[in-house]
Amino acid sequence: MIQPSSGPLAHAGMLAALATFPGLVMLTSLTGPQLQAADLDGGVAGDLQLHGFASQGVAKSSGNSFFSGTQRGSADFNEFGLAAVDHVNNDLTIGMQIFARDFGNEGRDDVTIDWAYGDYHWRDWLGIRAGKIRTPLGLYNEARDIDLARTTILLPQLSIYNESTRDIAESFIGAEVYGDVDARVAGSFDYAAFAGGVQLPADNGIKDQVENIPVFSVTDVTVKDVGGAQLFWNTPLTGLRLGGTYYRVDWAFDGAATLPTRSGPVTLPTSADINTCFEVASAEYTWHRLYLASEFSNARTQAVDNLTAIKPIDVTRTGWYVLAGWHFNRWLSAAGSYTVDHYSGNTPTATELTYQKDAALALRFDLDPHWVLKLEGHAITGDAALLRQDNPQAINAAGAFMPEQHWFMAMAKTTFSF
């Protein structure tokens, strides 16, 4: 849900480009490998740049908590970043960003290295980067932490942008090959292929996702390896891009499982080997002040537990969204979206079938080249993005999760940059 930026956002665009490193001032209509390569072309050899940003938001929801505390109102919603990029020469660029975030019970403002790597751009059609790299996943994953890069506050809560699964999707430690191939009258193609691993924080959202299945408690989550590829076609029609991404994560958890027996519940140590495969189809179109985008995502998670008494996990999360945005002038823009997301499959406790539909409207005010204010509202039906841990009031006496099915969430957020 990133929107093109202009006018007083020239500085903000540069900031966001630095904050994602594989970026460009436009940010919004350039994603994936094209966005990454463009930043290197635009750099000046020997030019060291330092920028930072600070964002603070509030959220209030009715009926359910989207993240911890939003039902009563929460200000545990912020990001802070400081990025440095050095264009060593015309081909080599190095950079890093330190980052901290608070999203309810996740993040806790712990300072982390968001990304840090070197990028050698040998030719337009071939470059390589190595280090801690933002994962090319869908249109917007590489700029998901940069509030300045879009009109909306939240990205659509599909599997690829869901806040609870971001720890295995936002970045990886490894290497990536990328490039832009000129197809002449057919336009051009941007590609990326990557592989590596992920270091998860101790307090990660994946643990919350596993424990959302009430039979499990988790002591440790590890990622074994990740890999994937992305391809975008810049069509001959100016402003139209079509693409797809494949991303696989092999991971595991250790913990305990509580099983019912005739003599009462029994808790046993357990572990599981898991793989999650993401498949994403993307389309975006920009024309003057108009921006249109849509994505379809499919994520299948399969797990085999070492306890034969627990049936294997096989869950598919499928979703899509459509988005339209418009820039009225240099200080005001708006975006509206509709997102559909649902789970289906088997868990140890039940056959799951949950869904969520979200109609959202956002307004962005560029009050100053260094100051942005956003307002956003969501009318939501369903509960696919909710966690039991954030909504204890929705667990009934029998232990079933019964959240409100029609609820609303209002959000506001402001970002300062230098």
Beta strands, then each sheet from edge to edge (+ up, - down):
strand 1: 47-61
strand 2: 77-87
strand 3: 92-103
strand 4: 112-123
strand 5: 126-134
strand 6: 171-182
strand 7: 188-197
strand 8: 216-234
strand 9: 240-259
strand 10: 266-287
strand 11: 290-305
strand 12: 313-327
strand 13: 332-346
strand 14: 351-368
strand 15: 371-382
strand 16: 406-417
sheet 1: 1+ 2- 3+ 4- 5+ 6- 7+ 8- 9+ 10- 11+ 12- 13+ 14- 15+ 16- 1+
end
